[in-house]
Amino acid sequence: MALLGRVHELCHHADDLVRRAAADVARTMPVLAVGESWGRFQAQRAAKPGHSVLLGAMDVSDRRQVLRWLGHDRVDANEHVLAALRTGLDDDDDEVRITAALVAARLGAGTLAGAV
């Protein structure tokens, strides 16, 4: 993907064959990148069932904020909220873990009591 800018430049090359090849590569690269990312996402999801891959991929300040929003905006916990809370409870950051525990308690997520 780092080469995509250079590939787009070659789409304006003087040689028609180079232009066509660059256009083909430019159309293919994003699709390949999405496919590769999707594969990593699925592998991470399989490695930690019941957890949120998306929350786990965020930086620590964003993980904290998402959990705060869940505590503020939600009145109950569905399967996606529970996955985010499980992820937060397993986090390396103390504040993320504490926030997840407080939000779990606030939402009455009794199924997470053992993890808290």
N, C-alpha and C positions, 0 to 999 in steps of 0.2 A: 504493500500500500504506500510505502514511502516513495516509490517510483511513479506513482500515478500522475503527479504533476509533470514529470518529464515525458511520460507517455502522451499526455494531452498536448504538450508542445510538439511532439512528433506528428500529431494529427494535422499539423499545418506545414509539414515538410514539403520540399519541392518535388520529391519523387512520389509518384502516385502509389507505388507498391508500399513504400514506407508509411504513407498516410493511411492506406487501407489496413495494413497490419496493426498500426498503432490504434486505430479506431476499434478493431476487433479486440485487442488487448484491453483497451479502456472499458469496453462493455463487459468483459469477462472478469476483470479483477475484483470489482465490488461484489459480484455474485460469489466468487471464490472466498472472499474475506468473510462474507455473511455465513457461508456454509461452514467455514472453519470455526468461526465464533459460536455458531449454533452447536457444533459438535462439542466444544469445550463447555458450553452451558449445560448440555445434556449430561456430560460426564460429571460435572460438579453436582448437578441435581441428583444423579444416581448415587454419588458418594455420600450425600447427606440428605436422605429422604426426610421430608417433613420440615426442611429448613428453606429459607429464602436465599436463592443464589443472587438475586438482584441486590438485596440488602447487604449480603456478604461482600459484594463487589464494590460497594461504595467506600469512600474514605471515612475515617472515624467521625468527623464532625457531621457528615451527612447521615451516618447511621444513628447518631444521637438524635439529630433533628427529626428524622422519620419516626423514630420511636416516640418522641415527644408529641408529634402530630397525631399519631395513633391514639395516644392517651388523651389528647385534647378533643379530637374529632369523633372518636368512636364511642358507642355505648355498649357494644358487645364485641365478641371476638369470633370472626368466621375463620375458615381454614387458612386463608392467606395471612390474616393477622396473627394467628397462632404460629404459622411458619416464621413470620418476622420476629415474633417474640422468642421462639426457640433459638433462632439465629443470634439474637441479642443476648440471650442468657448464656450462650456458648462463646461469646466474644472475648477477646484478649483485653479489651479496654474496660476498666472498672466502671466508668460512667455509663457506658453502653449497657453493661450487665445490670447495674443498679436501675437504670431507666427502664429496661425491659422488665425487671422484677416489679417495679412500681406500677407500670402500665398493666402487667398481667393481673396484679391485685386489684387495680381499679376496674378492670373489665371483667373481673370474676372468672378468670381463666383457670379454673380449678384443675384442669388436666395438666397444667404446667407446675403444679405445686411441688412435685418431686424435683424438678429442675431448678426451682427457685431456691 
